[in-house]
């Protein structure tokens, strides 16, 4: 391939023509007569309105969507290779499995966007000439994969490919970046506060000056990472974050069995377990375990499997339960005050009140808890107290919230919440 380059010119498209192309694309996807796939490669769509439109599978190679209104647009599986989306409004857009190699997202707003398995690696457009040589095509000054200054707050970047991308000063706050490929990415001075980077590949990435306060980096590849000046306050890694289990008086599995006996015999035998302040992530056998009245204040259980566990009346105040699976668990009367449950799976869990005796009801307490991105679908929150809790982006589909107290709670961008 020769080192020479050629220039490519984008054809300007008016809003009316774009609307007609999208209408035919809609018919095409429905398999109806008159339908035609949207072929918008090398077009200039800057400043146009695509909000809420469905362009799944469309070809937008090297097109310009600069300053375009694309909130809620559906680009599932679309080709945006070498496209410029600089300054575009892509809030809530769906870009799952989209080809964004070599695309520019400079200063674009992708708040809450879904980029699951999207490809944002570097890329270069080339064209084969008559003599057989390939020549680079220049359509923009910024043709590399560029996220400089973009806003990715609450975005889903699970399994997205960003290796080699430029993401300086980019805001990834609370983004879901599990298994994200960031090999050699330039993340200098970026904001990754509260981001979930579990299992992400950051080998050779540049994190100098970045802020990763309270980010999750368990299982992440961090070899050769440059992190001078990075703020790692509260970052959760595979390193023990609390008291080690070795400091317990006996093996944790034995203590769990003793606690189970204590619960089964109403305190006549066995002994209650207090693991407050311990890092329990290495413990086994907690799925479905009888852990009623467990004391675990300030304990670390992030990312653990506790589905179907019996945790009635347990004390998890100020505990770290980020990413923990509590699906189907019995959490009646539990104390989760100031606990961190961001990204936790609470589907079908029972957070209703615990009845003790004939007339004593203890509601579940989640006051001031962090539940950003938590999944509370089909969960019972009957009479639960969620005062001043942070429920941003949490899912409540099918949840029972009758009598729940949301006084002072942060409910930004919640999904399916019906307050009764």
C-alpha positions as CSV (number, residue, x, y, z in Angstrom):
1,X,0.0,0.0,0.0
2,X,1.5,3.3,-1.0
3,X,2.0,6.1,1.6
4,X,0.1,8.5,-0.6
5,X,-3.3,9.8,0.4
6,X,-6.3,11.1,-1.5
7,X,-9.1,13.4,-0.4
8,X,-12.7,12.3,-0.1
9,X,-15.6,14.7,-0.3
10,X,-18.8,14.2,1.6
11,X,-22.1,14.8,-0.2
12,X,-24.4,17.2,1.7
13,X,-27.8,15.6,2.6
14,X,-30.9,17.8,3.5
15,X,-33.2,16.8,6.3
16,X,-36.0,15.9,3.9
17,X,-33.8,13.5,1.9
18,X,-32.6,12.0,5.2
19,X,-36.2,11.4,6.3
20,X,-37.0,9.6,3.1
21,X,-33.9,7.4,3.4
22,X,-34.9,6.5,6.9
23,X,-38.5,5.8,5.9
24,X,-37.2,3.3,3.2
25,X,-34.8,1.8,5.7
26,X,-37.7,1.2,8.1
27,X,-39.6,-0.7,5.3
28,X,-36.4,-2.6,4.5
29,X,-36.0,-3.9,8.1
30,X,-39.7,-4.8,8.1
31,X,-39.3,-6.8,4.9
32,X,-41.9,-4.7,3.1
33,X,-42.1,-3.6,-0.5
34,X,-40.3,-0.4,-1.4
35,X,-37.8,-0.9,1.4
36,X,-34.1,-0.2,0.9
37,X,-31.1,-0.3,3.3
38,X,-29.8,3.1,4.3
39,X,-26.6,3.8,2.4
40,X,-25.3,7.1,3.8
41,X,-21.6,6.6,3.5
42,X,-19.5,9.7,2.8
43,X,-22.4,12.0,3.4
44,X,-22.7,15.2,5.4
45,X,-25.5,14.9,8.0
46,X,-24.1,17.5,10.3
47,X,-26.6,19.3,12.5
48,X,-29.5,17.1,11.2
49,X,-32.2,15.5,13.4
50,X,-32.0,11.7,13.8
51,X,-33.4,11.5,17.3
52,X,-35.2,8.3,18.1
53,X,-34.8,6.9,14.6
54,X,-33.8,3.3,13.9
55,X,-30.8,2.9,11.6
56,X,-29.8,-0.5,12.7
57,X,-27.4,-2.1,10.1
58,X,-27.1,1.1,8.1
59,X,-23.9,2.1,6.3
60,X,-22.7,5.4,7.6
61,X,-19.0,4.9,6.7
62,X,-17.0,8.2,6.9
63,X,-20.2,10.3,7.2
64,X,-20.4,13.4,9.3
65,X,-22.8,13.6,12.1
66,X,-21.2,16.5,13.8
67,X,-23.5,18.5,16.1
68,X,-26.3,16.1,14.9
69,X,-29.3,15.5,17.2
70,X,-29.1,11.7,17.8
71,X,-30.6,11.2,21.3
72,X,-32.2,7.8,21.5
73,X,-31.1,6.9,18.0
74,X,-30.6,3.1,17.2
75,X,-27.4,2.3,15.5
76,X,-27.4,-1.4,16.4
77,X,-24.9,-3.2,14.1
78,X,-24.5,0.0,12.0
79,X,-21.2,0.8,10.2
80,X,-19.8,4.1,11.3
81,X,-16.2,3.4,10.3
82,X,-14.3,6.6,10.1
83,X,-17.4,8.7,10.8
84,X,-17.3,12.0,12.7
85,X,-19.8,12.3,15.5
86,X,-18.0,15.2,17.2
87,X,-20.2,17.3,19.4
88,X,-23.2,15.0,18.6
89,X,-26.0,14.5,21.0
90,X,-26.1,10.7,21.5
91,X,-27.7,10.5,24.9
92,X,-29.4,7.2,25.4
93,X,-28.3,6.0,21.9
94,X,-28.0,2.3,21.2
95,X,-24.8,1.5,19.5
96,X,-24.5,-2.2,20.4
97,X,-22.1,-4.1,18.1
98,X,-21.6,-0.9,16.0
99,X,-18.4,-0.5,13.9
100,X,-16.9,2.7,15.1
101,X,-13.3,2.0,14.2
102,X,-11.5,5.2,13.4
103,X,-14.6,7.3,14.4
104,X,-14.4,10.6,16.1
105,X,-16.6,11.1,19.2
106,X,-14.8,14.2,20.3
107,X,-16.9,16.2,22.8
108,X,-19.9,14.0,22.0
109,X,-22.5,13.4,24.7
110,X,-23.1,9.7,25.1
111,X,-24.7,9.8,28.6
112,X,-26.5,6.6,29.2
113,X,-25.7,5.2,25.7
114,X,-25.4,1.5,25.1
115,X,-22.1,0.6,23.3
116,X,-22.1,-3.1,24.3
117,X,-19.5,-5.0,22.1
118,X,-19.0,-1.8,20.0
119,X,-15.7,-1.5,18.1
120,X,-14.0,1.8,18.8
121,X,-10.4,0.8,17.8
122,X,-8.2,2.8,15.5
123,X,-8.9,2.5,11.8
124,X,-8.0,4.0,8.5
125,X,-10.2,4.2,5.3
126,X,-8.4,3.1,2.1
127,X,-9.4,2.8,-1.5
128,X,-7.9,0.5,-4.2
129,X,-6.8,2.4,-7.2
130,X,-6.7,1.2,-10.8
131,X,-3.1,0.3,-10.6
132,X,-3.9,-2.0,-7.6
133,X,-2.4,0.2,-5.0
134,X,-4.3,1.1,-1.8
135,X,-4.4,4.8,-0.9
136,X,-5.5,6.3,2.4
137,X,-8.6,8.5,2.1
138,X,-8.7,11.7,4.2
139,X,-12.2,12.8,5.2
140,X,-11.3,14.5,8.4
141,X,-8.4,16.0,10.3
142,X,-9.3,13.8,13.3
143,X,-9.6,10.4,11.6
144,X,-8.3,8.3,14.5
145,X,-10.5,6.7,17.1
146,X,-11.0,9.8,19.1
147,X,-13.1,10.2,22.3
148,X,-11.3,13.4,23.5
149,X,-13.6,15.3,25.8
150,X,-16.6,13.0,25.2
151,X,-19.2,12.4,27.9
152,X,-19.7,8.7,28.6
153,X,-21.5,9.0,32.0
154,X,-23.6,5.9,32.8
155,X,-22.8,4.5,29.4
156,X,-22.6,0.7,28.8
157,X,-19.3,-0.2,27.4
158,X,-19.3,-3.9,28.3
159,X,-17.0,-5.8,26.0
160,X,-16.4,-2.7,23.9
161,X,-13.1,-2.5,22.1
162,X,-11.3,0.8,22.7
163,X,-7.7,-0.4,22.4
164,X,-5.4,2.3,21.1
165,X,-8.2,4.9,21.3
166,X,-7.6,8.5,22.4
167,X,-9.8,9.3,25.4
168,X,-8.1,12.1,27.2
169,X,-10.4,14.3,29.4
170,X,-13.3,11.9,28.7
171,X,-15.9,11.4,31.4
172,X,-16.6,7.7,32.1
173,X,-18.2,8.3,35.5
174,X,-20.3,5.3,36.6
175,X,-19.8,3.7,33.2
176,X,-20.2,-0.1,32.9
177,X,-17.0,-1.2,31.3
178,X,-16.8,-4.9,32.2
179,X,-14.4,-6.9,29.9
180,X,-13.7,-3.7,28.0
181,X,-10.6,-3.7,25.8
182,X,-8.4,-0.7,26.6
183,X,-5.0,-2.0,25.6
184,X,-2.7,1.0,25.0
185,X,-5.6,3.5,25.3
186,X,-4.7,7.1,26.1
187,X,-6.8,7.9,29.1
188,X,-4.8,10.8,30.5
189,X,-6.8,13.1,32.7
190,X,-10.0,11.1,32.1
191,X,-12.7,10.6,34.7
192,X,-13.5,7.0,35.7
193,X,-15.0,7.7,39.1
194,X,-17.3,4.8,40.1
195,X,-16.8,3.0,36.8
196,X,-17.0,-0.8,36.7
197,X,-13.9,-2.0,35.0
198,X,-14.2,-5.6,36.2
199,X,-12.2,-7.9,33.9
200,X,-11.1,-5.0,31.7
201,X,-7.9,-5.2,29.7
202,X,-5.8,-2.0,30.5
203,X,-2.4,-3.4,29.5
204,X,-0.2,-0.5,28.4
205,X,-2.9,2.1,29.0
206,X,-2.0,5.6,30.0
207,X,-3.9,6.7,33.1
208,X,-1.7,9.6,34.1
209,X,-3.7,12.3,35.9
210,X,-6.9,10.2,35.6
211,X,-9.5,10.0,38.4
212,X,-10.6,6.5,39.3
213,X,-12.2,7.2,42.7
214,X,-14.3,4.2,43.8
215,X,-13.8,2.4,40.5
216,X,-14.0,-1.4,40.4
217,X,-10.8,-3.0,38.9
218,X,-11.2,-6.6,40.1
219,X,-9.7,-9.0,37.5
220,X,-8.5,-6.1,35.4
221,X,-5.2,-6.5,33.4
222,X,-3.0,-3.6,34.6
223,X,0.5,-4.6,33.3
224,X,2.6,-1.7,32.0
225,X,-0.1,0.8,33.0
226,X,1.2,4.4,33.5
227,X,-0.7,5.9,36.4
228,X,1.5,8.7,37.7
229,X,-0.7,11.3,39.4
230,X,-3.9,9.2,39.1
231,X,-6.4,9.3,41.9
232,X,-7.0,5.8,43.0
233,X,-9.0,6.6,46.2
234,X,-11.4,3.8,47.1
235,X,-10.5,1.7,44.0
236,X,-11.4,-1.9,44.5
237,X,-8.9,-4.4,43.1
238,X,-8.1,-8.1,43.8
239,X,-5.9,-6.9,46.8
240,X,-7.5,-7.5,50.2
241,X,-9.6,-4.4,51.0
242,X,-10.5,-5.1,54.6
243,X,-9.3,-7.4,57.4
244,X,-8.1,-10.7,55.9
245,X,-10.0,-13.9,56.7
246,X,-6.8,-15.3,58.3
247,X,-7.5,-13.0,61.3
248,X,-10.7,-14.9,62.1
249,X,-10.4,-17.2,65.1
250,X,-11.4,-20.2,63.1
251,X,-11.8,-21.2,59.4
252,X,-14.6,-19.1,57.8
253,X,-16.3,-22.2,56.5
254,X,-16.5,-23.7,60.0
255,X,-17.7,-20.4,61.4
256,X,-20.4,-20.3,58.7
257,X,-21.6,-23.8,59.7
258,X,-21.7,-22.8,63.4
259,X,-23.8,-19.8,62.4
260,X,-26.1,-22.0,60.4
261,X,-26.6,-24.2,63.5
262,X,-27.2,-21.1,65.6
263,X,-30.0,-20.0,63.2
264,X,-31.5,-23.5,63.0
265,X,-31.7,-24.0,66.7
266,X,-32.9,-20.4,67.6
267,X,-29.6,-19.8,69.4
268,X,-29.6,-23.0,71.5
269,X,-26.5,-24.4,69.7
270,X,-23.7,-23.0,67.5
271,X,-22.6,-19.4,67.6
272,X,-23.5,-16.2,65.8
273,X,-21.0,-14.9,63.3
274,X,-19.5,-11.4,63.3
275,X,-17.4,-10.6,60.2
276,X,-17.6,-6.8,60.4
277,X,-14.7,-5.1,58.6
278,X,-13.5,-8.3,56.9
279,X,-12.9,-8.9,53.2
280,X,-15.1,-11.9,52.5
281,X,-14.5,-12.2,48.8
282,X,-12.4,-15.4,49.2
283,X,-15.1,-17.1,51.2
284,X,-17.1,-20.0,49.6
285,X,-20.5,-21.6,50.1
286,X,-22.6,-18.4,50.5
287,X,-25.1,-19.2,47.8
288,X,-28.4,-20.0,49.5
289,X,-26.6,-20.0,52.9
290,X,-28.6,-19.4,56.1
291,X,-27.1,-16.1,57.3
292,X,-30.0,-14.7,59.3
293,X,-28.8,-12.0,61.7
294,X,-25.3,-12.0,60.3
295,X,-23.2,-9.1,61.5
296,X,-21.1,-7.7,58.6
297,X,-20.9,-4.0,59.1
298,X,-18.2,-2.5,56.8
299,X,-17.4,-5.9,55.3
300,X,-16.3,-6.3,51.7
301,X,-18.4,-8.6,49.6
302,X,-18.1,-6.9,46.2
303,X,-18.8,-9.1,43.2
304,X,-19.7,-12.2,45.3
305,X,-22.5,-14.6,44.7
306,X,-25.1,-14.5,47.4
307,X,-28.2,-15.4,45.4
308,X,-31.0,-17.0,47.4
309,X,-29.1,-16.4,50.7
310,X,-31.1,-16.0,53.9
311,X,-30.1,-12.7,55.3
312,X,-33.1,-11.7,57.3
313,X,-32.2,-9.1,59.9
314,X,-28.5,-9.0,58.9
315,X,-26.4,-5.9,59.5
316,X,-24.5,-4.8,56.4
317,X,-24.3,-1.1,57.3
318,X,-21.5,0.6,55.3
319,X,-20.6,-2.7,53.6
320,X,-19.2,-2.9,50.1
321,X,-21.6,-5.0,48.0
322,X,-20.8,-3.4,44.6
323,X,-21.7,-5.9,41.8
324,X,-22.8,-8.5,44.3
325,X,-25.5,-11.0,43.2
326,X,-28.3,-11.1,45.7
327,X,-31.0,-12.3,43.3
328,X,-33.8,-14.1,45.1
329,X,-32.2,-13.5,48.5
330,X,-34.4,-13.1,51.6
331,X,-33.4,-9.6,52.8
332,X,-36.3,-8.8,55.1
333,X,-35.5,-6.4,57.8
334,X,-31.9,-6.1,56.6
335,X,-29.7,-3.1,57.6
336,X,-28.0,-1.7,54.4
337,X,-27.6,1.9,55.6
338,X,-24.8,3.6,53.7
339,X,-23.9,0.3,52.0
340,X,-22.5,0.4,48.5
341,X,-24.7,-1.6,46.1
342,X,-23.8,0.0,42.8
343,X,-24.3,-2.5,39.9
344,X,-25.7,-5.1,42.4
345,X,-28.2,-7.8,41.1
346,X,-31.2,-7.7,43.5
347,X,-33.7,-9.2,41.1
348,X,-36.5,-11.0,42.9
349,X,-35.0,-10.3,46.3
350,X,-37.3,-9.7,49.3
351,X,-36.6,-6.4,51.0
352,X,-39.9,-6.3,52.8
353,X,-40.4,-5.9,56.6
354,X,-39.3,-8.7,59.0
355,X,-42.0,-9.7,61.5
356,X,-40.7,-10.6,64.9
357,X,-43.3,-11.9,67.3
358,X,-46.9,-10.9,66.9
359,X,-46.6,-7.2,66.4
360,X,-43.0,-6.1,65.8
361,X,-42.1,-5.2,62.2
362,X,-38.6,-4.3,61.2
363,X,-38.5,-2.6,57.7
364,X,-35.4,-3.1,55.5
365,X,-33.2,0.0,55.9
366,X,-31.3,1.3,52.8
367,X,-31.0,4.9,54.0
368,X,-28.1,6.8,52.2
369,X,-27.2,3.6,50.4
370,X,-25.6,3.7,46.9
371,X,-27.6,1.7,44.4
372,X,-26.5,3.3,41.1
373,X,-27.2,0.9,38.2
374,X,-28.6,-1.7,40.7
375,X,-31.1,-4.2,39.2
376,X,-34.2,-4.2,41.5
377,X,-36.5,-5.7,39.0
378,X,-39.3,-7.8,40.6
379,X,-37.9,-7.0,44.0
380,X,-40.1,-6.4,47.0
381,X,-39.4,-3.1,48.6
382,X,-42.6,-3.1,50.6
383,X,-42.3,-0.6,53.5
384,X,-38.5,-0.3,52.9
385,X,-36.7,2.9,53.8
386,X,-34.6,4.4,51.0
387,X,-34.3,7.9,52.4
388,X,-31.5,9.8,50.7
389,X,-30.4,6.7,48.8
390,X,-28.7,7.2,45.4
391,X,-30.8,5.2,42.9
392,X,-29.5,6.7,39.7
393,X,-30.1,4.5,36.7
394,X,-31.4,1.7,38.9
395,X,-34.0,-0.7,37.3
396,X,-37.3,-1.2,39.1
397,X,-39.3,-3.2,36.5
398,X,-42.0,-5.1,38.3
399,X,-40.8,-4.0,41.7
400,X,-43.2,-3.8,44.7
401,X,-42.7,-0.3,46.2
402,X,-45.9,-0.1,48.2
403,X,-45.2,1.9,51.4
404,X,-41.5,2.4,50.5
405,X,-40.0,5.7,51.7
406,X,-38.0,7.5,49.0
407,X,-37.7,10.8,50.9
408,X,-34.6,12.7,49.6
409,X,-33.6,9.8,47.3
410,X,-31.8,10.5,44.0
411,X,-34.0,9.0,41.3
412,X,-32.2,10.3,38.2
413,X,-32.8,8.1,35.1
414,X,-34.4,5.2,37.0
415,X,-36.2,2.6,34.9
416,X,-39.7,1.3,35.7
417,X,-40.1,2.9,39.1
418,X,-43.7,3.3,40.2
419,X,-44.0,4.9,43.6
420,X,-47.1,3.7,45.5
